[in-house]
Amino acid sequence: MNTLALGPTWLDPDYLLEQFGLIGLLVIVFAESGLLIGFFLPGDSLLFTTGLLVTTGVLDTPLWLVCTLVVIAAILGDQVGYLFGRKVGPALFKRPDSKLFKQENVEKAHDFFEKYGPKSLVLARFVPIVRTFTPIIAGVSRMNYRSFITFNIIGGVLWGAGVTLLGASLGKVAFVHKNIEAILILIVLISVLPIVIEYLRARSKNKKAAAAGGDQADGTPPSSRGRHAKR
C-alpha cells in the first residue's frame, strides 16, 4: 500500500512501518509521548495506519497485542516526561531556542495544562506537539503523582488503543482503504484543529485587551462611546 508522505519521506507512516516495523512504532510512540525530541513525529497518522495494516494483514501481529504494546509505550513515555519535568523544573522555561526546541512549544503546553488541569493529560494526547510537552509541564508543576498516573493511563489507553482501533475498523471499509492518503491528511488536520482554535481565541482575546487598553488611555469608557455614537 502506498500512502502520501505528509512531509519528508522518512516521516511517512507507511515508510516508517515498512522500515522499522512494530519496534519502530513503539519507539516513536514512546518518544512522542514525553521526550523533547519527539514532538515532530507523526503519532496519530502512524497509529491509524498501523491499525489499517494489521486489519488488512500487511502487519502480521495480533491487533490486541499491538494495542497493548502501544498503550504501554505511550504510558511509559509520559512517565519519563513527567520525571524529566520534575528534575529539570523551571530551567526548562529558560532554555534557549534551537532547531529542535522552541520555547513557544513549552509555553503552549503550559497554557494548555493551566487551562484544563489534570485532564489536560488526556486531551493533550490528541494534540500534536502539545502531547509531547504536557507531561513535562506536569512534572515541572509537580502535579500530584497519583493524579498524574491516573490520567496518564486513561490518556494512553484512549489515544494509543483508540486511534489504532479506529484505523483497524475503518481499514475494513473499501472507501477508506482506497483513499488512505486523504484520510491521513484529514487526521492531521483534525489533530491540529485544537491548536488553530486556541490560536484564534488568543488572538481575539489580545485584540479585545488592546482595544480596552486604548479606551482607557484616552479616558473614554467603551459604554460612553456607544452612547455618543448613537447620538
C-alpha positions as CSV (number, residue, x, y, z in Angstrom):
1,M,0.0,0.0,0.0
2,N,1.4,3.4,-1.0
3,T,0.5,6.4,1.1
4,L,1.1,10.1,0.6
5,A,4.0,11.4,2.6
6,L,2.8,14.3,4.8
7,G,6.3,15.9,4.8
8,P,9.7,14.2,4.4
9,T,9.6,10.6,3.2
10,W,11.1,9.4,6.5
11,L,8.1,10.8,8.3
12,D,5.6,8.9,6.1
13,P,3.7,6.4,8.4
14,D,3.8,3.7,5.7
15,Y,7.5,4.1,5.2
16,L,8.2,4.1,8.9
17,L,6.3,0.9,9.5
18,E,7.8,-0.8,6.5
19,Q,11.3,0.1,7.6
20,F,11.2,-0.4,11.3
21,G,8.1,-2.5,12.0
22,L,6.4,-2.8,15.4
23,I,9.6,-2.0,17.3
24,G,10.0,1.3,15.4
25,L,6.3,2.1,16.1
26,L,6.8,1.6,19.9
27,V,9.9,3.7,19.9
28,I,8.2,6.6,18.1
29,V,5.1,6.4,20.4
30,F,7.4,6.5,23.4
31,A,9.4,9.4,22.1
32,E,6.4,11.5,21.1
33,S,4.7,10.9,24.4
34,G,7.3,12.6,26.6
35,L,10.8,13.2,25.0
36,L,11.6,16.6,23.8
37,I,12.9,15.3,20.5
38,G,9.7,13.5,19.7
39,F,7.3,16.4,19.1
40,F,7.6,16.3,15.3
41,L,6.8,12.6,14.9
42,P,3.5,11.6,13.1
43,G,1.8,9.9,16.1
44,D,-1.9,10.0,15.1
45,S,-1.5,9.1,11.4
46,L,1.1,6.4,12.4
47,L,-1.3,4.7,14.8
48,F,-4.2,4.9,12.3
49,T,-2.0,3.4,9.6
50,T,-0.9,0.6,12.0
51,G,-4.4,-0.4,12.7
52,L,-5.2,-0.4,9.0
53,L,-2.2,-2.5,8.1
54,V,-3.0,-5.0,10.9
55,T,-6.6,-5.5,9.8
56,T,-5.6,-5.9,6.2
57,G,-2.9,-8.5,7.0
58,V,0.1,-6.4,6.0
59,L,1.4,-6.4,9.6
60,D,1.3,-10.0,10.9
61,T,0.7,-9.2,14.6
62,P,-2.5,-9.6,16.6
63,L,-4.4,-6.4,16.9
64,W,-4.8,-6.8,20.7
65,L,-1.1,-7.2,21.2
66,V,-0.3,-4.1,19.1
67,C,-2.8,-2.1,21.1
68,T,-1.4,-3.3,24.4
69,L,2.2,-2.6,23.5
70,V,1.3,0.9,22.1
71,V,-0.6,1.8,25.3
72,I,2.3,0.7,27.4
73,A,4.8,2.7,25.3
74,A,2.5,5.8,25.5
75,I,2.2,5.5,29.3
76,L,5.9,5.0,29.8
77,G,6.7,7.9,27.5
78,D,4.5,10.3,29.6
79,Q,6.1,8.8,32.7
80,V,9.6,9.7,31.6
81,G,8.4,13.1,30.5
82,Y,6.9,13.7,34.0
83,L,10.1,12.7,35.8
84,F,12.2,14.8,33.4
85,G,10.0,17.8,34.2
86,R,10.3,17.3,37.9
87,K,14.1,17.1,37.6
88,V,14.6,19.9,35.2
89,G,12.0,22.2,36.7
90,P,11.9,26.0,35.8
91,A,15.2,25.7,33.9
92,L,13.1,24.3,31.0
93,F,11.5,27.8,30.6
94,K,14.9,29.4,30.4
95,R,16.3,27.1,27.7
96,P,17.2,29.0,24.5
97,D,15.6,28.1,21.2
98,S,17.3,25.7,18.8
99,K,16.4,23.8,15.7
100,L,14.7,21.0,17.7
101,F,13.5,23.1,20.6
102,K,11.2,26.2,20.6
103,Q,10.3,28.0,23.8
104,E,6.9,28.7,22.2
105,N,6.0,25.0,22.3
106,V,6.7,24.8,26.1
107,E,4.6,27.9,26.7
108,K,1.7,26.4,24.6
109,A,1.8,23.2,26.6
110,H,2.0,25.2,29.9
111,D,-1.1,27.3,28.9
112,F,-2.9,24.1,27.9
113,F,-2.1,22.5,31.2
114,E,-3.1,25.5,33.2
115,K,-6.4,25.7,31.4
116,Y,-7.5,22.1,31.6
117,G,-5.7,20.9,34.7
118,P,-5.1,17.2,35.2
119,K,-7.5,16.2,32.4
120,S,-5.1,18.0,30.0
121,L,-3.0,14.8,30.1
122,V,-5.9,13.1,28.3
123,L,-6.9,15.9,26.0
124,A,-3.3,16.6,25.0
125,R,-2.8,13.1,23.7
126,F,-4.9,14.1,20.7
127,V,-3.0,17.4,20.0
128,P,0.4,17.2,18.2
129,I,3.3,18.9,19.9
130,V,1.2,19.7,23.0
131,R,1.1,15.9,23.9
132,T,4.9,15.8,24.0
133,F,5.4,18.7,26.3
134,T,2.3,18.4,28.6
135,P,3.7,15.5,30.8
136,I,6.9,17.5,31.1
137,I,4.9,20.6,32.2
138,A,3.0,18.4,34.7
139,G,6.4,17.4,36.2
140,V,7.6,21.0,36.3
141,S,4.3,21.9,38.1
142,R,4.9,19.0,40.5
143,M,1.4,17.6,39.8
144,N,0.2,15.1,42.3
145,Y,1.8,11.8,41.3
146,R,-1.3,9.7,41.9
147,S,-3.4,12.0,39.8
148,F,-0.8,12.0,37.1
149,I,-0.6,8.2,36.9
150,T,-4.5,8.0,36.7
151,F,-4.9,10.5,33.9
152,N,-1.7,9.2,32.1
153,I,-3.2,5.7,31.9
154,I,-6.6,7.0,30.8
155,G,-5.0,9.1,28.1
156,G,-2.6,6.4,27.0
157,V,-5.5,3.9,26.5
158,L,-7.9,6.3,24.7
159,W,-5.2,7.6,22.4
160,G,-2.9,4.6,21.9
161,A,-5.6,1.9,21.6
162,G,-8.4,4.2,20.4
163,V,-6.7,5.6,17.3
164,T,-5.2,2.2,16.4
165,L,-8.6,0.5,16.7
166,L,-10.2,3.3,14.6
167,G,-7.7,2.6,11.9
168,A,-8.4,-1.2,12.1
169,S,-12.2,-0.6,12.0
170,L,-12.1,1.9,9.1
171,G,-9.5,-0.2,7.3
172,K,-12.2,-2.7,6.5
173,V,-14.1,-0.1,4.6
174,A,-13.2,-0.2,0.9
175,F,-13.6,3.6,0.5
176,V,-11.1,4.3,3.3
177,H,-8.6,1.7,2.0
178,K,-8.7,3.2,-1.4
179,N,-8.4,6.8,-0.2
180,I,-5.9,6.4,2.7
181,E,-3.9,9.4,1.5
182,A,-6.9,11.7,2.0
183,I,-7.8,10.0,5.3
184,L,-4.3,10.6,6.7
185,I,-4.4,14.3,5.7
186,L,-7.8,14.6,7.4
187,I,-6.4,13.0,10.6
188,V,-3.5,15.6,10.6
189,L,-6.0,18.4,10.0
190,I,-8.3,17.3,12.8
191,S,-5.2,16.8,15.1
192,V,-4.0,20.4,14.6
193,L,-7.5,21.9,14.8
194,P,-7.4,22.4,18.6
195,I,-4.1,24.4,18.2
196,V,-5.7,26.6,15.5
197,I,-8.8,27.2,17.7
198,E,-6.6,28.1,20.7
199,Y,-4.6,30.5,18.5
200,L,-7.6,32.3,17.1
201,R,-9.1,32.6,20.6
202,A,-5.8,34.0,22.0
203,R,-5.6,36.4,19.0
204,S,-9.2,37.6,19.6
205,K,-8.5,38.0,23.3
206,N,-5.4,40.1,22.7
207,K,-7.3,42.3,20.3
208,K,-10.0,42.9,22.8
209,A,-7.4,43.6,25.5
210,A,-5.7,46.1,23.2
211,A,-9.0,47.8,22.4
212,A,-9.8,48.0,26.1
213,G,-6.3,49.5,26.8
214,G,-6.9,52.1,24.1
215,D,-10.2,53.1,25.6
216,Q,-8.6,53.6,29.0
217,A,-5.7,55.6,27.5
218,D,-8.0,58.3,26.1
219,G,-10.2,58.3,29.2
220,T,-13.4,57.4,27.3
221,P,-15.3,54.4,28.6
222,P,-16.5,52.0,25.9
223,S,-20.1,52.4,27.0
224,S,-19.8,56.2,26.7
225,R,-18.5,55.8,23.2
226,G,-21.5,53.7,22.3
227,R,-23.9,56.4,23.6
228,H,-22.1,59.2,21.7
229,A,-22.2,57.2,18.5
230,K,-26.0,56.7,18.8
231,R,-26.4,60.5,19.2
